Amino acid sequence: MANRDTKDVNAAIDYDLAEKFYAQVNERGQKVKRAVAGAIRCWISMTPTEQNLWIENKTKSVFSADPQENEIYSLIDQGARIFAEIDTKIRRSEAASEKNKKNRRSRG
């Protein structure tokens, strides 16, 4: 039974495109309805010009066709993730240090 707060979106799309979509969703362990909802959220955030480029399949890949450039983007992403992890650990350490300072009795 359909939920009142949901609407069924049904469209006949290119078979190969649909196969790639389902394969990727399954490979990543995602739910089809959530993936479609994410795609729609992405779509409505685009400008009409961007939407037209996607409709006409005239978009440029986010990554370069040059494998070495793709490797650079991968390394940048990896570096950003490591930085975020280090930042989180530093913040936790600072918070623990502040807590320890408050718990110490002043001597005098």
DAWO-V943255 format. One record per backbone hydrogen bond with DSSP energy under -0.5 kcal/mol. NH is the residue of the N-H (numbers start at 1). CO is the residue of the C=O. Records with the same first field share a line. If there is no record, write none. Layout:
BEGIN
NH=CO ; CO
END
This chain:
BEGIN
6=3
10=8
13=11
18=14
19=15
20=16
21=17
22=18
23=19
24=20
25=21
26=22
27=23
28=24
29=26
30=25
35=31
36=32
37=33
38=34
39=35
40=36
41=37
42=38
43=39
44=40
45=41 ; 42
46=42 ; 43
51=47
52=48
53=49
54=50
55=51
56=52
57=54
58=53
67=65
69=66
70=66
71=67
72=68
73=69
74=70
75=71
76=72
77=73
78=74
79=75
80=76
81=77
82=78
83=79
84=80
85=81
86=82
87=83
88=84
89=85
90=86
91=87
92=88
93=89
94=90
95=91
96=92
97=93
98=94
99=95
100=96
101=97
102=98
103=99
104=100
END
